[in-house]
Amino acid sequence: MFKTPTQTIYGSTANDIVFPTGPQDTISSVRWSKANNLLAAASWDGRVYLYDVSQPANIRGLTTLDNPNNSPFFDCDFNKQTTLLAATGAPTHLSILDLTTSQSHTFQQNTHTKPIHNVRFLSPSQSNSPVVATGSWDATLRYWDLRQPQPAAVIPVGERIYTMDCTDKHLVLTTANNKIHIFDLTGDVTKSVETRDTPWRRTTTCVCVGEVDVSVAGNAKGKGLQDVRTNGDFTFKCHRTVKTSTKPITRSTSVYTVNAAAFQGSERPVMATAGSDGKFNFWNVVGTRRLKEFFAPGGGAITSCTFSADGDSFVYAVGEDWSKGYGGQSETQAKLLMHLGVNGDTQMV
């Protein structure tokens, strides 16, 4: 276990690239494709925006995937080959965009009974066709063979699913009753191989899974509990501001929600966290220390983030995250930004 270092090294976002005008409401999820330079951003405005980011100086908006009734999209994901894009949200829709034909299809029947908060493409060892996992507030995890109109499996998990992530080997989700469920994608995908309590008392708001092992990162949404845990080995405090006054001598700590976390990739032990304080941090999860901290230009909470396949670029979404409730609403316009040269920022000195 370790604490945030007393001397913070700050990085610059002055040259970060702003995406063309796109989402008109909070961006709930950003995903970078593994096979090429496509990026998807799901928004509360009822659309998923698709971008070509192969040339950072000339980012192009390609198309949108629209929710049939204009309800919010909460999550999105590419399949490994980047031929399909999946998106989920309210009320209970699973939408699929075929990137090779530009045709879309929405599963509206036989889906969940409450909004679908999370979606991931899987590569289970026993399947030769694309499989989609969806996690819902109806307290079920469902697997979909996209050739069939109904789910291939329905797994009750006891409470609402709030976060979910996966690698080729594992799927990890967290629920409203502070449980972590781990599924082995090389075996029986319908049975959790491990269920444990989260290490905090409040609701977990994000989870990311490393490429090599099951590494869970997240935060407890509440006072004094914005910690991140990886592999159960260590915890570090992040996204908090300490203020000290000399007359009289006082010390106060403002604690912010960690909205997103992402691993840089399998080659480098680096994780990013992003929060409602409008900052993102790069962490060395082996050396257990923060490498650099960055402020989003113009302020506003950071609601989601993702690394490029090569790990050298980082995209983050800025906007209103409602962490302060309706009374604390800001006028921050939703926007996407790209930070380049991540490998230089994360040198293990």
Contacts in CASP RR format, 6 or more apart in sequence:
PFRMAT RR
TARGET T0000
AUTHOR 0000-0000-0000
METHOD contacts of the structure
MODEL  1
MFKTPTQTIYGSTANDIVFPTGPQDTISSVRWSKANNLLAAASWDGRVYL
YDVSQPANIRGLTTLDNPNNSPFFDCDFNKQTTLLAATGAPTHLSILDLT
TSQSHTFQQNTHTKPIHNVRFLSPSQSNSPVVATGSWDATLRYWDLRQPQ
PAAVIPVGERIYTMDCTDKHLVLTTANNKIHIFDLTGDVTKSVETRDTPW
RRTTTCVCVGEVDVSVAGNAKGKGLQDVRTNGDFTFKCHRTVKTSTKPIT
RSTSVYTVNAAAFQGSERPVMATAGSDGKFNFWNVVGTRRLKEFFAPGGG
AITSCTFSADGDSFVYAVGEDWSKGYGGQSETQAKLLMHLGVNGDTQMV
1 234 0 8 1.000
1 235 0 8 1.000
1 236 0 8 1.000
2 234 0 8 1.000
2 236 0 8 1.000
2 288 0 8 1.000
2 289 0 8 1.000
3 236 0 8 1.000
3 237 0 8 1.000
4 236 0 8 1.000
4 237 0 8 1.000
4 238 0 8 1.000
4 240 0 8 1.000
4 290 0 8 1.000
5 289 0 8 1.000
5 290 0 8 1.000
8 290 0 8 1.000
8 293 0 8 1.000
9 290 0 8 1.000
9 291 0 8 1.000
9 292 0 8 1.000
9 293 0 8 1.000
10 292 0 8 1.000
10 293 0 8 1.000
10 294 0 8 1.000
10 295 0 8 1.000
11 292 0 8 1.000
11 293 0 8 1.000
11 294 0 8 1.000
11 345 0 8 1.000
12 294 0 8 1.000
13 294 0 8 1.000
13 295 0 8 1.000
13 296 0 8 1.000
13 297 0 8 1.000
13 337 0 8 1.000
13 339 0 8 1.000
14 297 0 8 1.000
15 340 0 8 1.000
16 297 0 8 1.000
16 337 0 8 1.000
16 338 0 8 1.000
16 339 0 8 1.000
16 340 0 8 1.000
17 56 0 8 1.000
17 57 0 8 1.000
17 59 0 8 1.000
17 337 0 8 1.000
17 338 0 8 1.000
17 340 0 8 1.000
18 335 0 8 1.000
18 336 0 8 1.000
18 337 0 8 1.000
19 51 0 8 1.000
19 59 0 8 1.000
19 335 0 8 1.000
19 336 0 8 1.000
19 337 0 8 1.000
19 338 0 8 1.000
20 51 0 8 1.000
20 59 0 8 1.000
20 60 0 8 1.000
20 61 0 8 1.000
22 41 0 8 1.000
22 49 0 8 1.000
22 61 0 8 1.000
22 334 0 8 1.000
22 336 0 8 1.000
23 41 0 8 1.000
23 43 0 8 1.000
23 44 0 8 1.000
23 45 0 8 1.000
23 47 0 8 1.000
23 49 0 8 1.000
23 317 0 8 1.000
23 334 0 8 1.000
23 335 0 8 1.000
23 336 0 8 1.000
24 43 0 8 1.000
24 45 0 8 1.000
24 334 0 8 1.000
25 43 0 8 1.000
25 44 0 8 1.000
25 45 0 8 1.000
25 46 0 8 1.000
25 72 0 8 1.000
25 334 0 8 1.000
26 43 0 8 1.000
26 44 0 8 1.000
26 303 0 8 1.000
26 319 0 8 1.000
26 320 0 8 1.000
26 321 0 8 1.000
26 322 0 8 1.000
26 334 0 8 1.000
27 41 0 8 1.000
27 42 0 8 1.000
27 43 0 8 1.000
27 44 0 8 1.000
27 303 0 8 1.000
27 304 0 8 1.000
27 317 0 8 1.000
27 319 0 8 1.000
27 334 0 8 1.000
27 336 0 8 1.000
28 42 0 8 1.000
28 43 0 8 1.000
28 44 0 8 1.000
28 72 0 8 1.000
28 73 0 8 1.000
28 74 0 8 1.000
28 75 0 8 1.000
28 303 0 8 1.000
28 304 0 8 1.000
29 40 0 8 1.000
29 41 0 8 1.000
29 42 0 8 1.000
29 73 0 8 1.000
29 74 0 8 1.000
29 75 0 8 1.000
29 76 0 8 1.000
29 304 0 8 1.000
30 39 0 8 1.000
30 40 0 8 1.000
30 41 0 8 1.000
30 42 0 8 1.000
30 304 0 8 1.000
30 305 0 8 1.000
30 306 0 8 1.000
30 315 0 8 1.000
30 316 0 8 1.000
30 317 0 8 1.000
30 336 0 8 1.000
31 39 0 8 1.000
31 40 0 8 1.000
31 76 0 8 1.000
31 77 0 8 1.000
31 78 0 8 1.000
31 306 0 8 1.000
32 38 0 8 1.000
32 39 0 8 1.000
32 53 0 8 1.000
32 306 0 8 1.000
32 307 0 8 1.000
32 308 0 8 1.000
32 309 0 8 1.000
32 315 0 8 1.000
33 39 0 8 1.000
33 40 0 8 1.000
33 78 0 8 1.000
33 82 0 8 1.000
33 309 0 8 1.000
34 78 0 8 1.000
34 80 0 8 1.000
34 82 0 8 1.000
34 309 0 8 1.000
35 78 0 8 1.000
35 80 0 8 1.000
35 81 0 8 1.000
35 82 0 8 1.000
35 309 0 8 1.000
36 54 0 8 1.000
36 82 0 8 1.000
37 52 0 8 1.000
37 53 0 8 1.000
37 54 0 8 1.000
37 308 0 8 1.000
38 50 0 8 1.000
38 51 0 8 1.000
38 52 0 8 1.000
38 53 0 8 1.000
38 62 0 8 1.000
38 78 0 8 1.000
38 82 0 8 1.000
38 99 0 8 1.000
39 50 0 8 1.000
39 51 0 8 1.000
39 53 0 8 1.000
39 306 0 8 1.000
39 315 0 8 1.000
39 336 0 8 1.000
40 48 0 8 1.000
40 49 0 8 1.000
40 50 0 8 1.000
40 51 0 8 1.000
40 76 0 8 1.000
40 77 0 8 1.000
40 78 0 8 1.000
40 85 0 8 1.000
40 87 0 8 1.000
41 48 0 8 1.000
41 49 0 8 1.000
41 51 0 8 1.000
41 76 0 8 1.000
41 304 0 8 1.000
41 317 0 8 1.000
41 336 0 8 1.000
42 48 0 8 1.000
42 73 0 8 1.000
42 74 0 8 1.000
42 75 0 8 1.000
42 76 0 8 1.000
42 87 0 8 1.000
43 49 0 8 1.000
43 72 0 8 1.000
43 73 0 8 1.000
43 334 0 8 1.000
44 72 0 8 1.000
44 73 0 8 1.000
45 70 0 8 1.000
45 72 0 8 1.000
46 66 0 8 1.000
46 67 0 8 1.000
46 70 0 8 1.000
46 71 0 8 1.000
46 72 0 8 1.000
46 73 0 8 1.000
47 64 0 8 1.000
47 65 0 8 1.000
47 66 0 8 1.000
47 67 0 8 1.000
47 73 0 8 1.000
48 64 0 8 1.000
48 65 0 8 1.000
48 73 0 8 1.000
48 76 0 8 1.000
48 85 0 8 1.000
48 87 0 8 1.000
48 95 0 8 1.000
48 97 0 8 1.000
49 61 0 8 1.000
49 64 0 8 1.000
50 61 0 8 1.000
50 62 0 8 1.000
50 63 0 8 1.000
50 64 0 8 1.000
50 65 0 8 1.000
50 85 0 8 1.000
50 97 0 8 1.000
50 99 0 8 1.000
51 59 0 8 1.000
51 60 0 8 1.000
51 61 0 8 1.000
51 62 0 8 1.000
51 336 0 8 1.000
52 59 0 8 1.000
52 60 0 8 1.000
52 61 0 8 1.000
52 62 0 8 1.000
53 59 0 8 1.000
53 308 0 8 1.000
53 313 0 8 1.000
53 315 0 8 1.000
53 338 0 8 1.000
56 313 0 8 1.000
56 338 0 8 1.000
56 340 0 8 1.000
59 338 0 8 1.000
63 97 0 8 1.000
63 102 0 8 1.000
65 76 0 8 1.000
65 85 0 8 1.000
65 87 0 8 1.000
65 95 0 8 1.000
65 97 0 8 1.000
65 104 0 8 1.000
67 73 0 8 1.000
67 87 0 8 1.000
67 89 0 8 1.000
67 90 0 8 1.000
67 93 0 8 1.000
67 95 0 8 1.000
68 93 0 8 1.000
68 95 0 8 1.000
68 106 0 8 1.000
68 108 0 8 1.000
69 91 0 8 1.000
69 93 0 8 1.000
71 89 0 8 1.000
71 90 0 8 1.000
71 91 0 8 1.000
71 93 0 8 1.000
72 89 0 8 1.000
72 90 0 8 1.000
73 87 0 8 1.000
73 88 0 8 1.000
73 89 0 8 1.000
73 95 0 8 1.000
74 88 0 8 1.000
74 89 0 8 1.000
74 90 0 8 1.000
74 115 0 8 1.000
74 116 0 8 1.000
74 117 0 8 1.000
74 118 0 8 1.000
75 87 0 8 1.000
75 88 0 8 1.000
75 89 0 8 1.000
75 116 0 8 1.000
75 117 0 8 1.000
75 118 0 8 1.000
75 119 0 8 1.000
76 85 0 8 1.000
76 86 0 8 1.000
76 87 0 8 1.000
76 88 0 8 1.000
76 119 0 8 1.000
77 85 0 8 1.000
77 86 0 8 1.000
77 119 0 8 1.000
77 120 0 8 1.000
77 121 0 8 1.000
78 84 0 8 1.000
78 85 0 8 1.000
78 86 0 8 1.000
78 121 0 8 1.000
79 85 0 8 1.000
79 86 0 8 1.000
79 121 0 8 1.000
79 130 0 8 1.000
80 121 0 8 1.000
80 123 0 8 1.000
82 99 0 8 1.000
83 98 0 8 1.000
83 99 0 8 1.000
83 100 0 8 1.000
84 96 0 8 1.000
84 97 0 8 1.000
84 98 0 8 1.000
84 99 0 8 1.000
84 121 0 8 1.000
84 130 0 8 1.000
84 146 0 8 1.000
85 96 0 8 1.000
85 97 0 8 1.000
85 99 0 8 1.000
86 94 0 8 1.000
86 95 0 8 1.000
86 96 0 8 1.000
86 97 0 8 1.000
86 119 0 8 1.000
86 121 0 8 1.000
86 132 0 8 1.000
87 94 0 8 1.000
87 95 0 8 1.000
87 97 0 8 1.000
87 119 0 8 1.000
88 94 0 8 1.000
88 95 0 8 1.000
88 116 0 8 1.000
88 117 0 8 1.000
88 118 0 8 1.000
88 119 0 8 1.000
88 134 0 8 1.000
88 135 0 8 1.000
89 115 0 8 1.000
89 116 0 8 1.000
89 117 0 8 1.000
90 115 0 8 1.000
91 114 0 8 1.000
91 115 0 8 1.000
92 108 0 8 1.000
92 111 0 8 1.000
92 112 0 8 1.000
92 113 0 8 1.000
92 114 0 8 1.000
92 115 0 8 1.000
92 116 0 8 1.000
92 136 0 8 1.000
93 106 0 8 1.000
93 107 0 8 1.000
93 108 0 8 1.000
93 111 0 8 1.000
93 116 0 8 1.000
94 106 0 8 1.000
94 107 0 8 1.000
94 111 0 8 1.000
94 116 0 8 1.000
94 119 0 8 1.000
94 132 0 8 1.000
94 134 0 8 1.000
94 144 0 8 1.000
95 104 0 8 1.000
95 105 0 8 1.000
95 106 0 8 1.000
95 107 0 8 1.000
96 104 0 8 1.000
96 105 0 8 1.000
96 106 0 8 1.000
96 107 0 8 1.000
96 132 0 8 1.000
96 146 0 8 1.000
97 103 0 8 1.000
97 104 0 8 1.000
98 104 0 8 1.000
98 105 0 8 1.000
107 144 0 8 1.000
107 149 0 8 1.000
109 149 0 8 1.000
109 150 0 8 1.000
110 149 0 8 1.000
110 150 0 8 1.000
110 151 0 8 1.000
111 134 0 8 1.000
111 142 0 8 1.000
111 151 0 8 1.000
112 134 0 8 1.000
112 135 0 8 1.000
112 136 0 8 1.000
112 137 0 8 1.000
112 138 0 8 1.000
112 140 0 8 1.000
112 142 0 8 1.000
113 136 0 8 1.000
113 138 0 8 1.000
114 136 0 8 1.000
114 137 0 8 1.000
114 138 0 8 1.000
114 160 0 8 1.000
115 136 0 8 1.000
115 137 0 8 1.000
116 134 0 8 1.000
116 135 0 8 1.000
116 136 0 8 1.000
116 137 0 8 1.000
117 135 0 8 1.000
117 136 0 8 1.000
117 137 0 8 1.000
117 160 0 8 1.000
117 161 0 8 1.000
117 162 0 8 1.000
117 163 0 8 1.000
117 164 0 8 1.000
118 134 0 8 1.000
118 135 0 8 1.000
118 161 0 8 1.000
118 162 0 8 1.000
118 163 0 8 1.000
118 164 0 8 1.000
118 173 0 8 1.000
119 132 0 8 1.000
119 133 0 8 1.000
119 134 0 8 1.000
119 135 0 8 1.000
119 164 0 8 1.000
120 132 0 8 1.000
120 133 0 8 1.000
120 164 0 8 1.000
120 165 0 8 1.000
120 166 0 8 1.000
120 171 0 8 1.000
121 130 0 8 1.000
121 131 0 8 1.000
121 132 0 8 1.000
121 133 0 8 1.000
122 131 0 8 1.000
122 132 0 8 1.000
122 133 0 8 1.000
122 143 0 8 1.000
122 166 0 8 1.000
122 171 0 8 1.000
122 185 0 8 1.000
122 189 0 8 1.000
123 131 0 8 1.000
123 168 0 8 1.000
123 185 0 8 1.000
124 131 0 8 1.000
124 185 0 8 1.000
124 186 0 8 1.000
124 187 0 8 1.000
124 189 0 8 1.000
125 185 0 8 1.000
125 186 0 8 1.000
125 187 0 8 1.000
126 187 0 8 1.000
126 189 0 8 1.000
127 145 0 8 1.000
129 145 0 8 1.000
129 146 0 8 1.000
129 147 0 8 1.000
130 145 0 8 1.000
130 146 0 8 1.000
131 143 0 8 1.000
131 144 0 8 1.000
131 145 0 8 1.000
131 146 0 8 1.000
131 152 0 8 1.000
132 143 0 8 1.000
132 144 0 8 1.000
132 146 0 8 1.000
133 141 0 8 1.000
133 142 0 8 1.000
133 143 0 8 1.000
133 144 0 8 1.000
133 164 0 8 1.000
133 166 0 8 1.000
133 171 0 8 1.000
134 141 0 8 1.000
134 142 0 8 1.000
134 144 0 8 1.000
135 141 0 8 1.000
135 142 0 8 1.000
135 161 0 8 1.000
135 164 0 8 1.000
135 173 0 8 1.000
136 142 0 8 1.000
136 160 0 8 1.000
136 161 0 8 1.000
137 160 0 8 1.000
137 161 0 8 1.000
138 160 0 8 1.000
139 156 0 8 1.000
139 157 0 8 1.000
139 158 0 8 1.000
139 159 0 8 1.000
139 160 0 8 1.000
139 161 0 8 1.000
139 175 0 8 1.000
140 154 0 8 1.000
140 155 0 8 1.000
140 156 0 8 1.000
140 157 0 8 1.000
140 161 0 8 1.000
141 154 0 8 1.000
141 155 0 8 1.000
141 157 0 8 1.000
141 161 0 8 1.000
141 164 0 8 1.000
141 173 0 8 1.000
141 181 0 8 1.000
141 183 0 8 1.000
142 151 0 8 1.000
142 153 0 8 1.000
142 154 0 8 1.000
142 155 0 8 1.000
143 151 0 8 1.000
143 152 0 8 1.000
143 153 0 8 1.000
143 155 0 8 1.000
143 189 0 8 1.000
143 190 0 8 1.000
144 151 0 8 1.000
144 152 0 8 1.000
145 152 0 8 1.000
153 189 0 8 1.000
153 190 0 8 1.000
155 190 0 8 1.000
155 191 0 8 1.000
155 192 0 8 1.000
157 173 0 8 1.000
157 175 0 8 1.000
157 179 0 8 1.000
157 181 0 8 1.000
157 192 0 8 1.000
158 175 0 8 1.000
158 177 0 8 1.000
158 179 0 8 1.000
159 175 0 8 1.000
159 176 0 8 1.000
159 177 0 8 1.000
159 179 0 8 1.000
160 175 0 8 1.000
160 176 0 8 1.000
161 173 0 8 1.000
161 174 0 8 1.000
161 175 0 8 1.000
162 174 0 8 1.000
162 175 0 8 1.000
162 176 0 8 1.000
162 203 0 8 1.000
162 204 0 8 1.000
162 205 0 8 1.000
163 173 0 8 1.000
163 174 0 8 1.000
163 204 0 8 1.000
163 205 0 8 1.000
163 206 0 8 1.000
163 207 0 8 1.000
163 218 0 8 1.000
164 171 0 8 1.000
164 172 0 8 1.000
164 173 0 8 1.000
164 174 0 8 1.000
164 207 0 8 1.000
165 171 0 8 1.000
165 172 0 8 1.000
165 173 0 8 1.000
165 207 0 8 1.000
165 208 0 8 1.000
165 209 0 8 1.000
166 172 0 8 1.000
166 185 0 8 1.000
166 209 0 8 1.000
167 209 0 8 1.000
167 210 0 8 1.000
167 211 0 8 1.000
168 185 0 8 1.000
169 184 0 8 1.000
169 185 0 8 1.000
169 186 0 8 1.000
170 182 0 8 1.000
170 183 0 8 1.000
170 184 0 8 1.000
170 185 0 8 1.000
170 209 0 8 1.000
170 214 0 8 1.000
171 182 0 8 1.000
171 183 0 8 1.000
171 185 0 8 1.000
171 189 0 8 1.000
171 209 0 8 1.000
172 180 0 8 1.000
172 181 0 8 1.000
172 182 0 8 1.000
172 183 0 8 1.000
172 207 0 8 1.000
172 209 0 8 1.000
172 214 0 8 1.000
172 216 0 8 1.000
173 180 0 8 1.000
173 181 0 8 1.000
173 183 0 8 1.000
173 207 0 8 1.000
174 180 0 8 1.000
174 181 0 8 1.000
174 198 0 8 1.000
174 204 0 8 1.000
174 207 0 8 1.000
174 216 0 8 1.000
175 181 0 8 1.000
176 203 0 8 1.000
178 197 0 8 1.000
178 198 0 8 1.000
178 200 0 8 1.000
178 201 0 8 1.000
178 202 0 8 1.000
178 203 0 8 1.000
178 204 0 8 1.000
179 195 0 8 1.000
179 196 0 8 1.000
179 197 0 8 1.000
179 198 0 8 1.000
180 194 0 8 1.000
180 195 0 8 1.000
180 196 0 8 1.000
180 197 0 8 1.000
180 198 0 8 1.000
180 204 0 8 1.000
180 207 0 8 1.000
180 216 0 8 1.000
181 192 0 8 1.000
181 194 0 8 1.000
181 195 0 8 1.000
182 192 0 8 1.000
182 193 0 8 1.000
182 194 0 8 1.000
182 195 0 8 1.000
182 214 0 8 1.000
183 189 0 8 1.000
183 191 0 8 1.000
183 192 0 8 1.000
183 193 0 8 1.000
184 193 0 8 1.000
198 204 0 8 1.000
198 220 0 8 1.000
199 227 0 8 1.000
199 229 0 8 1.000
199 232 0 8 1.000
199 235 0 8 1.000
200 219 0 8 1.000
200 220 0 8 1.000
200 225 0 8 1.000
200 227 0 8 1.000
201 220 0 8 1.000
201 225 0 8 1.000
202 220 0 8 1.000
202 221 0 8 1.000
202 222 0 8 1.000
202 225 0 8 1.000
203 220 0 8 1.000
203 221 0 8 1.000
204 218 0 8 1.000
204 219 0 8 1.000
204 220 0 8 1.000
204 221 0 8 1.000
205 218 0 8 1.000
205 219 0 8 1.000
205 221 0 8 1.000
205 257 0 8 1.000
205 258 0 8 1.000
205 259 0 8 1.000
206 217 0 8 1.000
206 218 0 8 1.000
206 219 0 8 1.000
206 258 0 8 1.000
206 259 0 8 1.000
206 260 0 8 1.000
206 261 0 8 1.000
207 216 0 8 1.000
207 217 0 8 1.000
207 218 0 8 1.000
207 261 0 8 1.000
208 215 0 8 1.000
208 216 0 8 1.000
208 217 0 8 1.000
208 218 0 8 1.000
208 261 0 8 1.000
208 262 0 8 1.000
208 263 0 8 1.000
208 271 0 8 1.000
209 215 0 8 1.000
209 216 0 8 1.000
209 263 0 8 1.000
210 263 0 8 1.000
210 265 0 8 1.000
210 266 0 8 1.000
211 263 0 8 1.000
211 265 0 8 1.000
211 266 0 8 1.000
212 266 0 8 1.000
213 231 0 8 1.000
214 231 0 8 1.000
215 230 0 8 1.000
215 231 0 8 1.000
215 263 0 8 1.000
215 285 0 8 1.000
216 229 0 8 1.000
216 230 0 8 1.000
216 231 0 8 1.000
216 232 0 8 1.000
217 228 0 8 1.000
217 229 0 8 1.000
217 230 0 8 1.000
217 261 0 8 1.000
217 271 0 8 1.000
217 273 0 8 1.000
218 228 0 8 1.000
218 229 0 8 1.000
218 258 0 8 1.000
218 261 0 8 1.000
219 225 0 8 1.000
219 226 0 8 1.000
219 227 0 8 1.000
219 228 0 8 1.000
219 238 0 8 1.000
219 239 0 8 1.000
219 257 0 8 1.000
219 258 0 8 1.000
219 273 0 8 1.000
220 226 0 8 1.000
220 227 0 8 1.000
221 257 0 8 1.000
221 323 0 8 1.000
222 255 0 8 1.000
222 257 0 8 1.000
223 255 0 8 1.000
224 240 0 8 1.000
224 253 0 8 1.000
224 255 0 8 1.000
225 255 0 8 1.000
226 237 0 8 1.000
226 238 0 8 1.000
226 239 0 8 1.000
226 240 0 8 1.000
226 255 0 8 1.000
226 256 0 8 1.000
226 257 0 8 1.000
226 258 0 8 1.000
227 235 0 8 1.000
227 236 0 8 1.000
227 237 0 8 1.000
227 238 0 8 1.000
228 235 0 8 1.000
228 236 0 8 1.000
228 238 0 8 1.000
228 258 0 8 1.000
228 261 0 8 1.000
228 271 0 8 1.000
228 273 0 8 1.000
228 283 0 8 1.000
229 235 0 8 1.000
230 271 0 8 1.000
230 285 0 8 1.000
234 288 0 8 1.000
236 283 0 8 1.000
236 288 0 8 1.000
236 290 0 8 1.000
238 258 0 8 1.000
238 273 0 8 1.000
238 281 0 8 1.000
238 283 0 8 1.000
238 290 0 8 1.000
239 255 0 8 1.000
239 256 0 8 1.000
239 257 0 8 1.000
239 258 0 8 1.000
239 273 0 8 1.000
239 275 0 8 1.000
239 276 0 8 1.000
239 277 0 8 1.000
239 279 0 8 1.000
239 281 0 8 1.000
240 253 0 8 1.000
240 254 0 8 1.000
240 255 0 8 1.000
240 256 0 8 1.000
240 277 0 8 1.000
241 253 0 8 1.000
241 254 0 8 1.000
241 256 0 8 1.000
241 277 0 8 1.000
242 251 0 8 1.000
242 252 0 8 1.000
242 253 0 8 1.000
242 254 0 8 1.000
243 251 0 8 1.000
243 252 0 8 1.000
243 253 0 8 1.000
243 254 0 8 1.000
244 250 0 8 1.000
244 251 0 8 1.000
245 251 0 8 1.000
254 277 0 8 1.000
256 275 0 8 1.000
256 276 0 8 1.000
256 277 0 8 1.000
256 278 0 8 1.000
256 323 0 8 1.000
257 275 0 8 1.000
257 276 0 8 1.000
257 321 0 8 1.000
257 323 0 8 1.000
258 273 0 8 1.000
258 274 0 8 1.000
258 275 0 8 1.000
259 274 0 8 1.000
259 275 0 8 1.000
259 276 0 8 1.000
259 301 0 8 1.000
259 302 0 8 1.000
259 303 0 8 1.000
259 304 0 8 1.000
259 321 0 8 1.000
259 323 0 8 1.000
260 272 0 8 1.000
260 273 0 8 1.000
260 274 0 8 1.000
260 275 0 8 1.000
260 302 0 8 1.000
260 303 0 8 1.000
260 304 0 8 1.000
260 305 0 8 1.000
260 316 0 8 1.000
261 271 0 8 1.000
261 272 0 8 1.000
261 273 0 8 1.000
261 274 0 8 1.000
261 305 0 8 1.000
262 271 0 8 1.000
262 272 0 8 1.000
262 305 0 8 1.000
262 306 0 8 1.000
262 307 0 8 1.000
263 270 0 8 1.000
263 271 0 8 1.000
263 272 0 8 1.000
263 307 0 8 1.000
264 270 0 8 1.000
264 271 0 8 1.000
264 272 0 8 1.000
264 282 0 8 1.000
264 307 0 8 1.000
264 311 0 8 1.000
264 342 0 8 1.000
264 346 0 8 1.000
265 307 0 8 1.000
265 311 0 8 1.000
268 311 0 8 1.000
268 343 0 8 1.000
268 346 0 8 1.000
269 284 0 8 1.000
269 285 0 8 1.000
269 286 0 8 1.000
269 287 0 8 1.000
270 282 0 8 1.000
270 283 0 8 1.000
270 284 0 8 1.000
270 285 0 8 1.000
270 291 0 8 1.000
270 342 0 8 1.000
270 346 0 8 1.000
271 282 0 8 1.000
271 283 0 8 1.000
271 285 0 8 1.000
272 280 0 8 1.000
272 281 0 8 1.000
272 282 0 8 1.000
272 283 0 8 1.000
272 305 0 8 1.000
272 307 0 8 1.000
272 314 0 8 1.000
273 280 0 8 1.000
273 281 0 8 1.000
273 283 0 8 1.000
274 280 0 8 1.000
274 281 0 8 1.000
274 302 0 8 1.000
274 303 0 8 1.000
274 304 0 8 1.000
274 305 0 8 1.000
274 316 0 8 1.000
275 301 0 8 1.000
275 302 0 8 1.000
275 321 0 8 1.000
276 301 0 8 1.000
276 302 0 8 1.000
276 321 0 8 1.000
276 323 0 8 1.000
276 324 0 8 1.000
277 301 0 8 1.000
278 295 0 8 1.000
278 296 0 8 1.000
278 299 0 8 1.000
278 300 0 8 1.000
278 301 0 8 1.000
278 302 0 8 1.000
278 318 0 8 1.000
279 293 0 8 1.000
279 294 0 8 1.000
279 295 0 8 1.000
279 296 0 8 1.000
279 302 0 8 1.000
280 293 0 8 1.000
280 294 0 8 1.000
280 296 0 8 1.000
280 302 0 8 1.000
280 305 0 8 1.000
280 314 0 8 1.000
280 316 0 8 1.000
281 290 0 8 1.000
281 291 0 8 1.000
281 292 0 8 1.000
281 293 0 8 1.000
281 294 0 8 1.000
282 290 0 8 1.000
282 291 0 8 1.000
282 292 0 8 1.000
282 342 0 8 1.000
282 345 0 8 1.000
282 346 0 8 1.000
283 289 0 8 1.000
283 290 0 8 1.000
283 291 0 8 1.000
284 290 0 8 1.000
284 291 0 8 1.000
284 346 0 8 1.000
284 348 0 8 1.000
287 348 0 8 1.000
291 345 0 8 1.000
291 346 0 8 1.000
291 347 0 8 1.000
291 348 0 8 1.000
292 345 0 8 1.000
292 346 0 8 1.000
294 339 0 8 1.000
296 302 0 8 1.000
296 316 0 8 1.000
296 318 0 8 1.000
296 337 0 8 1.000
297 337 0 8 1.000
298 318 0 8 1.000
299 318 0 8 1.000
299 332 0 8 1.000
300 318 0 8 1.000
300 319 0 8 1.000
300 320 0 8 1.000
300 330 0 8 1.000
300 332 0 8 1.000
301 318 0 8 1.000
301 319 0 8 1.000
301 320 0 8 1.000
301 321 0 8 1.000
301 323 0 8 1.000
301 332 0 8 1.000
302 316 0 8 1.000
302 317 0 8 1.000
302 318 0 8 1.000
302 319 0 8 1.000
303 317 0 8 1.000
303 318 0 8 1.000
303 319 0 8 1.000
303 321 0 8 1.000
304 316 0 8 1.000
304 317 0 8 1.000
305 314 0 8 1.000
305 315 0 8 1.000
305 316 0 8 1.000
305 317 0 8 1.000
306 314 0 8 1.000
306 315 0 8 1.000
307 313 0 8 1.000
307 314 0 8 1.000
307 342 0 8 1.000
308 314 0 8 1.000
308 315 0 8 1.000
311 342 0 8 1.000
311 343 0 8 1.000
312 340 0 8 1.000
312 341 0 8 1.000
312 342 0 8 1.000
312 343 0 8 1.000
313 338 0 8 1.000
313 339 0 8 1.000
313 340 0 8 1.000
313 341 0 8 1.000
313 342 0 8 1.000
314 338 0 8 1.000
314 339 0 8 1.000
314 342 0 8 1.000
315 336 0 8 1.000
315 337 0 8 1.000
315 338 0 8 1.000
315 339 0 8 1.000
316 336 0 8 1.000
316 337 0 8 1.000
316 339 0 8 1.000
317 334 0 8 1.000
317 335 0 8 1.000
317 336 0 8 1.000
318 332 0 8 1.000
318 334 0 8 1.000
318 335 0 8 1.000
318 336 0 8 1.000
318 337 0 8 1.000
319 330 0 8 1.000
319 332 0 8 1.000
319 333 0 8 1.000
319 334 0 8 1.000
319 335 0 8 1.000
320 329 0 8 1.000
320 330 0 8 1.000
320 332 0 8 1.000
320 334 0 8 1.000
322 329 0 8 1.000
END
